[in-house]
């Protein structure tokens, strides 16, 4: 009796899997995906903050990793 239930279980699982595979391959269920190109936004740095000068100033102050420019000015990394 246990063997019969195990075999029946596997038959049902195989049947359900076959139905799912058939549904995916049907043409009316396939969804189209639209791939968009990434948009690059260029922002003008704030006046007085130039990235290479900011890195140099931070290194002169003892910050080994330099720094980067933000809207508020130069930010040094630890």
N, C-alpha and C positions, 0 to 999 in steps of 0.2 A: 504494500500500500504506500509506503514511504517513497519507494522508487517511482511509482506512478505519479505522485505529486511533484517530485523533483523534475521528472521528464516533462510533465505538463507545464511547470513553471518555465523551463527553458524554451519550450515551444512558444509560449505566450510572449516571452521577452524577445525572441527572434522575430515573431510576427509584428510586434510593436516597432522594433527597430527597422524592419523592412518598410513599414508604412511611413516612418519618418524620413527615410532616405528617398522614398518616392515623392513625398511632398516637397522636399527641398529642390528636386530636379525639375519640378513642373514650372513652365515658363511664366505663368501668371502670378506666382508667388515670389519670384526673384525681384529683389529691390535694387534699384540703381543707386549707386553712391556717387555723389559729385565731389570731386577733389578740387579744392580751391587753392590758389597759390598763396603762400604766406605774404602778408603785407609788412613791409619794413617802414617803420616810422623813424624819421631822422629828426632829432631835436637839437636845436642850437644850444651849446653849452652856455652857462651863465657868464657874463663878462668877468674877466679876470681869472678864470679857471681854465687852464690848458692842461690836458692830461699829463703830458710829460713833465711840465713844471711842477705839477702837484705831486707826482711820484718823487721827483728830486727833492722838493722841500720836505716831504715826510721822511725821506731817508736821511736827510741832513739833521733832522730832529731826533733821529735814533730809531725810527720805525723801519725794521728790516724789510717788511713786505710792501712798503710804499704807501700809496693812497689812490683815491679816485675822486672824480668830480661829481657833485650832486647839484641840485637846484640851489642849495644854501652855500655852496662853495666846495672847498677841498676837504675830504675826510680821510684821515690817516688810519691805516690798518695796524693792528698790534703785531 
